[in-house]
Amino acid sequence: MNPFITRELLYTAFTRPRTKLFLVVYEGLRKELPLILTHAFDNSAVEQRQTLLFGLKSSPFRPYPITLKNGRTIEVGSKIERIIVQALDEMDVQFEYDSKEFFEKHHLRPDFKLSVGGNVYFWEHLGAMNLPGYRNRWYSKLQT
């Protein structure tokens, strides 16, 4: 794959147009375009930086792994969820990530199921309430 096509290049290309964006693709590459765009993340200069702030992550499509104090490793979907898991683990709060048992009949999966003092709590991190689609899905979940 061409190392010139990176996530940063695509971000710049897709966010700068004011009204329209035309994507011109060579006919021979049209079928390979999804694969080429996926590899743009592998070519990312940001993704290749060796920072351990949130753990080494080679692709945005892979989850964030975190090893708990008991040695068990779980994978979470976002940086903020990784921070939450780390805090819960440090405070010795019993939790399940992405628990589906209680709400499965409604096709809902709260981010966390916490067991504190014999009580069970469900925690949904509302990380993108500024996005209308996310916010509408959350209000629908809340009604359920």
Contact map, one row per residue, 1 for C-alpha under 8 A:
111000000000000000000000000000000001001000000000000000000000000000000000000000000000000000000000000000000000000000000000000000000000000000000000
111110000000000000000000000000000000000000000000000000000000000000000000000000000000000000000000000000000000000000000000000000000000000000000000
111111000000000000000000000000000000000100100000000000000000000000000000000000000000000000000000000000000000000000000000000000000000000000000000
011111000000000000000000000000000000000000100000000000000000000000000000000000000000000000000000000000000000000000000000000000000000000000000000
011111101100000000000000000000000000100100100000000000000000000000000000000000000000000000000000000000000000000000000000000000000000000000000000
001111111100000000000000000000000000001111111000000000000000000000000000000000000000000000000000000000000000000000000000000000000000000000000000
000011111110000000000000000000000000000110110000000000000000000000000000000000000000000000000000000000000000000000000000000000000000000000000000
000001111111000000000000000000000000000000011000000000000000000000000000000000000000000000000000000000000000000000000000000000000000000000000000
000011111111100000000000000000000000000000000000000000000000000000000000000000000000000000000000000000000000000000000000000000000000000000000000
000011111111110000000000000000000000000100000000000000000000000000000000000000000000000000000000000000000000000000000000000000000000000000000000
000000111111111000000000000000000000000000000000000000000000000000000000000000000000000000000000000000000000000000000000000000000000000000000000
000000011111111100000000000000000000000000000000000000000000000000000000000000000000000000000000000000000000000000000000000000000000000000000000
000000001111111110000000000000000000000000000000000000000000000000000000000000000000000000000000000000000000000000000000000000000000000000000000
000000000111111110001000000000000000000000000000000000000000000000000000000000000000000000000000000000000000000000000000000000000000000000000000
000000000011111110000000000000000000000000000000000000000000000000000000000000000000000000000000000000000000000000000000000000000000000000000000
000000000001111111000000000000000000000000000000000000000000000000000000000000000000000000000000000000000000000000000000000000000000000000000000
000000000000111111111000000000000000000000000000000000000000000000000000000000000000000000000000000000000000000000000000000000000000000000000000
000000000000000111110000000000000000000000000000000000000000000000000000000000000000000000000000000000000000000000000000000000000000000000000000
000000000000000011111000000000000000000000000000000000000000000000000000000000000000000000000000000000000000000000000000000000000000000000000000
000000000000000011111100000000000000000000000000000000000000000000000000000000000000000000000000000000000000000000000000000000000000000000000000
000000000000010010111110000000000000000000000000000000000000000000000000000000000000000000000000000000000000000000000000000000000000000000000000
000000000000000000011111000000000000000000000000000000000000000000000000000000000000000000000000000000000000000000000000000000000000000000000000
000000000000000000001111100000000000000000000000000000000000000000000000000000000000000000000000000000000000000000000000000000000000000000000000
000000000000000000000111110000000000000000000000000000000000000000000000000000000000000000000000000000000000000000000000000000000000000000000000
000000000000000000000011111011000000000000000000000000000000000000000000000000000000000000000000000000000000000000000000000000000000000000000000
000000000000000000000001111111000000000000000000000000000000000000000000000000000000000000000000000000000000000000000000000000000000000000000000
000000000000000000000000111111000000000000000000000000000000000000000000000000000000000000000000000000000000000000000000000000000000000000000000
000000000000000000000000011111100000000000000000000000000000000000000000000000000000000000000000000000000000000000000000000000000000000000000000
000000000000000000000000111111111000000000000000000000000000000000000000000000000000000000000000000000000000000000000000000000000000000000000000
000000000000000000000000111111111000000000000000000000000000000000000000000000000000000000000000000000000000000000000000000000000000000000000000
000000000000000000000000000111111100000000000000000000000000000000000000000000000000000000000000000000000000000000000000000000000000000000000000
000000000000000000000000000011111111000000000000000000000000000000000000000000000000000000000000000000000000000000000000000000000000000000000000
000000000000000000000000000011111111100000000000000000000000000000000000000000000000000000000000000000000000000000000000000000000000000000000000
000000000000000000000000000000111111110000000000000000000000000000000000000000000000000000000000000000000000000000000000000000000000000000000000
000000000000000000000000000000011111111000000000000000000000000000000000000000000000000000000000000000000000000000000000000000000000000000000000
100000000000000000000000000000011111111100000000000000000000000000000000000000000000000000000000000000000000000000000000000000000000000000000000
000010000000000000000000000000001111111110000000000000000000000000000000000000000000000000000000000000000000000000000000000000000000000000000000
000000000000000000000000000000000111111111000000000000000000000000000000000000000000000000000000000000000000000000000000000000000000000000000000
100001000000000000000000000000000011111111100000000000000000000000000000000000000000000000000000000000000000000000000000000000000000000000000000
001011100100000000000000000000000001111111110000000000000000000000000000000000000000000000000000000000000000000000000000000000000000000000000000
000001100000000000000000000000000000111111110010000000000011000000000000000000000000000000000000000000000000000000000000000000000000000000000000
000001000000000000000000000000000000011111110011000000000110000000000000000000000000000000000000000000000000000000000000000000000000000000000000
001111100000000000000000000000000000001111111011000000000000000000000000000000000000000000000000000000000000000000000000000000000000000000000000
000001110000000000000000000000000000000111111111000000000000000000000000000000000000000000000000000000000000000000000000000000000000000000000000
000001010000000000000000000000000000000000111111100000000000000000000000000000000000000000000000000000000000000000000000000000000000000000000000
000000000000000000000000000000000000000000011111100000000000000000000000000000000000000000000000000000000000000000000000000000000000000000000000
000000000000000000000000000000000000000011111111100000001110000000000000000000000000000000000000000000000000000000000000000000000000000000000000
000000000000000000000000000000000000000001111111110000000100000000000000000000000000000000000000000000000000000000000000000000000000000000000000
000000000000000000000000000000000000000000001111111000000000000000000000000000000000000000000000000000000000000000000000000000000000000000000000
000000000000000000000000000000000000000000000001111100010000000000000000000000000000000000000000000000000000000000000000000000000000000000000000
000000000000000000000000000000000000000000000000111111110000000000000000000000000000000000000000000000000000000000000000000000000000000000000000
000000000000000000000000000000000000000000000000011111110000000000000000000000000000000000000000000000000000000000000000000000000000000000000000
000000000000000000000000000000000000000000000000001111100000000000000000000000000000000000000000000000000000000000000000000000000000000000000000
000000000000000000000000000000000000000000000000001111110000000100000000000000100100000000000000000000000000000000000000000000000000000000000000
000000000000000000000000000000000000000000000000001111111000000111000000000000000000000000000000000000000000000000000000000000000000000000000000
000000000000000000000000000000000000000000000000011101111100000000000000000000000000000000000000000000000000000000000000000000000000000000000000
000000000000000000000000000000000000000000000010000000111111011100000000000000000000000000000000000000000000000000000000000000000000000000000000
000000000000000000000000000000000000000001000011000000011111010000000000000000000000000000000000000000000000000000000000000000000000000000000000
000000000000000000000000000000000000000011000010000000001111110000000000000000000000000000000000000000000000000000000000000000000000000000000000
000000000000000000000000000000000000000010000000000000001111111000000000000000000000000000000000000000000000000000000000000000000000000000000000
000000000000000000000000000000000000000000000000000000000011111000000000000000000000000000000000000000000000000000000000000000000000000000000000
000000000000000000000000000000000000000000000000000000001111111100000000000000000000000000000000000000000000000000000000000000000000000000000000
000000000000000000000000000000000000000000000000000000001001111110000000001111000000000000000000000000000000000000000000000000000000000000000000
000000000000000000000000000000000000000000000000000001101000011111000000001111100100000000000000000000000000000000000000000000000000000000000000
000000000000000000000000000000000000000000000000000000100000001111100000111100000100000000000000000000000000000000000000000000000000000000000000
000000000000000000000000000000000000000000000000000000100000000111110000111100000100010000000000000000000000000000000000000000000000000000000000
000000000000000000000000000000000000000000000000000000000000000011111011110000000000000000000000000000000000000000000000000000000000000000000000
000000000000000000000000000000000000000000000000000000000000000001111111110000000000010010000000000000000000000000000000000000000000000000000000
000000000000000000000000000000000000000000000000000000000000000000111111000000000000000011000000000000000000000000000000000000000000000000000000
000000000000000000000000000000000000000000000000000000000000000000011111000000000000000000000000000000000000000000000000000000000000000000000000
000000000000000000000000000000000000000000000000000000000000000000111111100000000000000000000000000000000000000000000000000000000000000000000000
000000000000000000000000000000000000000000000000000000000000000000111111110000000000000000000000000000000000000000000000000000000000000000000000
000000000000000000000000000000000000000000000000000000000000000011110011111000000000000000000000000000000000000000000000000000000000000000000000
000000000000000000000000000000000000000000000000000000000000000011110001111100000000000000000000000000000000000000000000000000000000000000000000
000000000000000000000000000000000000000000000000000000000000001111000000111110000000000000000000000000000000000000000000000000000000000000000000
000000000000000000000000000000000000000000000000000000000000001111000000011111101100000000000000100000000000000000000000000000000000000000000000
000000000000000000000000000000000000000000000000000000000000001100000000001111101100000000000000000000000000000000000000000000000000000000000000
000000000000000000000000000000000000000000000000000000000000001100000000000111111100000000000000000000000000000000000000000000000000000000000000
000000000000000000000000000000000000000000000000000001000000000100000000000111111110000000000000000000000000000000000000000000000000000000000000
000000000000000000000000000000000000000000000000000000000000000000000000000001111111000000000000000000000000000000000000000000000000000000000000
000000000000000000000000000000000000000000000000000000000000000000000000000111111111100000000000000000000000000000000000000010000000000000000000
000000000000000000000000000000000000000000000000000001000000000111000000000111111111110000000000000000000000000000000000000000000000000000000000
000000000000000000000000000000000000000000000000000000000000000000000000000000111111111000000000000000000000000000000000000000000000000000000000
000000000000000000000000000000000000000000000000000000000000000000000000000000011111111100000000000000000000000000000000000000000000000000000000
000000000000000000000000000000000000000000000000000000000000000000000000000000001111111110000000000000000000000000000000000000000000000000000000
000000000000000000000000000000000000000000000000000000000000000001010000000000000111111111000000000000000000000000000000000000000000000000000000
000000000000000000000000000000000000000000000000000000000000000000000000000000000011111111100000000000000000000000000000000000000000000000000000
000000000000000000000000000000000000000000000000000000000000000000000000000000000001111111111110000000000000000000000000000000000000000000000000
000000000000000000000000000000000000000000000000000000000000000000011000000000000000111111111100000000000000000000000000000000000000000000000000
000000000000000000000000000000000000000000000000000000000000000000001000000000000000011111111000000000000000000000000000000000000000000000000000
000000000000000000000000000000000000000000000000000000000000000000000000000000000000001111111000000000000000000000000000000000000000000000000000
000000000000000000000000000000000000000000000000000000000000000000000000000000000000000111111100000000000000000000000000000000000000000000000000
000000000000000000000000000000000000000000000000000000000000000000000000000000000000000111111110000000000000000001110000000000000000000000000000
000000000000000000000000000000000000000000000000000000000000000000000000000000000000000110011111000000000000000001110000000000000000000000000000
000000000000000000000000000000000000000000000000000000000000000000000000000000000000000100001111100000000000000111100000000000000000000000000000
000000000000000000000000000000000000000000000000000000000000000000000000000000000000000000000111111000000000000111000000000000000000000000000000
000000000000000000000000000000000000000000000000000000000000000000000000000100000000000000000011111000000000001110000000000000000000000000000000
000000000000000000000000000000000000000000000000000000000000000000000000000000000000000000000001111100000000111110000000000000000000000000000000
000000000000000000000000000000000000000000000000000000000000000000000000000000000000000000000001111111000000111110000000000000000000000000000000
000000000000000000000000000000000000000000000000000000000000000000000000000000000000000000000000011111110001110000000000000000000000000000000000
000000000000000000000000000000000000000000000000000000000000000000000000000000000000000000000000001111110000000000000000000000000000000000000000
000000000000000000000000000000000000000000000000000000000000000000000000000000000000000000000000001111111000000000000000000000000000000000000000
000000000000000000000000000000000000000000000000000000000000000000000000000000000000000000000000000111111111110000000000000000000000000000000000
000000000000000000000000000000000000000000000000000000000000000000000000000000000000000000000000000111111111100000000000000000000000000000000000
000000000000000000000000000000000000000000000000000000000000000000000000000000000000000000000000000001111111000000000000000000000000000000000000
000000000000000000000000000000000000000000000000000000000000000000000000000000000000000000000000000000111111000000000000000000000000000000000001
000000000000000000000000000000000000000000000000000000000000000000000000000000000000000000000000000000111111100000000000000000000000000000000000
000000000000000000000000000000000000000000000000000000000000000000000000000000000000000000000000000100111111110000000000000000000000000000001000
000000000000000000000000000000000000000000000000000000000000000000000000000000000000000000000000011100110011111000000000000000000000000000000000
000000000000000000000000000000000000000000000000000000000000000000000000000000000000000000000000011100100001111110000000011100000000000000000000
000000000000000000000000000000000000000000000000000000000000000000000000000000000000000000000000111000000000111110000000011110000000000000000000
000000000000000000000000000000000000000000000000000000000000000000000000000000000000000000000011111000000000011111000000011100000000000000000000
000000000000000000000000000000000000000000000000000000000000000000000000000000000000000000000011111000000000011111100001111000000000000000000000
000000000000000000000000000000000000000000000000000000000000000000000000000000000000000000001111000000000000000111110001111000000000000000000000
000000000000000000000000000000000000000000000000000000000000000000000000000000000000000000001110000000000000000011111111100000000000000000000000
000000000000000000000000000000000000000000000000000000000000000000000000000000000000000000001100000000000000000001111111100000000000000000000000
000000000000000000000000000000000000000000000000000000000000000000000000000000000000000000000000000000000000000000111110000000000000000000000000
000000000000000000000000000000000000000000000000000000000000000000000000000000000000000000000000000000000000000000111111000000000000000000000000
000000000000000000000000000000000000000000000000000000000000000000000000000000000000000000000000000000000000000000111111100000000000000000000000
000000000000000000000000000000000000000000000000000000000000000000000000000000000000000000000000000000000000000011110111110000000000000000000000
000000000000000000000000000000000000000000000000000000000000000000000000000000000000000000000000000000000000000011110011111000000000000000000000
000000000000000000000000000000000000000000000000000000000000000000000000000000000000000000000000000000000000011111000001111100000000000000000000
000000000000000000000000000000000000000000000000000000000000000000000000000000000000000000000000000000000000011111000000111110000000000000000000
000000000000000000000000000000000000000000000000000000000000000000000000000000000000000000000000000000000000011100000000011111000000000000000000
000000000000000000000000000000000000000000000000000000000000000000000000000000001000000000000000000000000000001000000000001111100000000000000000
000000000000000000000000000000000000000000000000000000000000000000000000000000000000000000000000000000000000000000000000000111111000000001000000
000000000000000000000000000000000000000000000000000000000000000000000000000000000000000000000000000000000000000000000000000011111000000000000000
000000000000000000000000000000000000000000000000000000000000000000000000000000000000000000000000000000000000000000000000000001111110011000000000
000000000000000000000000000000000000000000000000000000000000000000000000000000000000000000000000000000000000000000000000000001111111011000000000
000000000000000000000000000000000000000000000000000000000000000000000000000000000000000000000000000000000000000000000000000000011111011000000000
000000000000000000000000000000000000000000000000000000000000000000000000000000000000000000000000000000000000000000000000000000011111111000000000
000000000000000000000000000000000000000000000000000000000000000000000000000000000000000000000000000000000000000000000000000000001111111100000000
000000000000000000000000000000000000000000000000000000000000000000000000000000000000000000000000000000000000000000000000000000000011111110000000
000000000000000000000000000000000000000000000000000000000000000000000000000000000000000000000000000000000000000000000000000000011111111111000000
000000000000000000000000000000000000000000000000000000000000000000000000000000000000000000000000000000000000000000000000000000011111111111100000
000000000000000000000000000000000000000000000000000000000000000000000000000000000000000000000000000000000000000000000000000000000001111111110000
000000000000000000000000000000000000000000000000000000000000000000000000000000000000000000000000000000000000000000000000000000000000111111111000
000000000000000000000000000000000000000000000000000000000000000000000000000000000000000000000000000000000000000000000000000001000000011111111100
000000000000000000000000000000000000000000000000000000000000000000000000000000000000000000000000000000000000000000000000000000000000001111111110
000000000000000000000000000000000000000000000000000000000000000000000000000000000000000000000000000000000000000000000000000000000000000111111111
000000000000000000000000000000000000000000000000000000000000000000000000000000000000000000000000000000000001000000000000000000000000000011111111
000000000000000000000000000000000000000000000000000000000000000000000000000000000000000000000000000000000000000000000000000000000000000001111111
000000000000000000000000000000000000000000000000000000000000000000000000000000000000000000000000000000000000000000000000000000000000000000111111
000000000000000000000000000000000000000000000000000000000000000000000000000000000000000000000000000000000100000000000000000000000000000000011111
